[in-house]
Amino acid sequence: MTKAELVEVMANQAGLTKADAARALDAFMTGVTGALKKGKKVTLVGFGTFDVKKRPARMGRNPQTNEAVKIPARNVVSFKVGSKLKESVN
């Protein structure tokens, strides 16, 4: 599903215009992104939890040259599925 398709579904389900639904979706994404940047967890009960995990620096290998390459530490976003979402998919 693309962002445009999601906006359309949100507009139909909530009785909004597509423009209002697009603004609501943008506000949601901005809020989640802002919270994750601050290191906070975002929990949507029944849907799931977004969290930031720290991935440590490590050594990797270039597959073409077999040369060792240092991969720097970084933050990655993780998502744990909530029980209601898990049940509805299965």
Secondary structure, 3 states (H helix, E strand, C coil): CCHHHHHHHHHHHHCCCHHHHHHHHHHHHHHHHHHHHCCCCEEECCCEEEEEEEECCEEEECCCCCCEEEECCEEEEEEEECHHHHHHHC
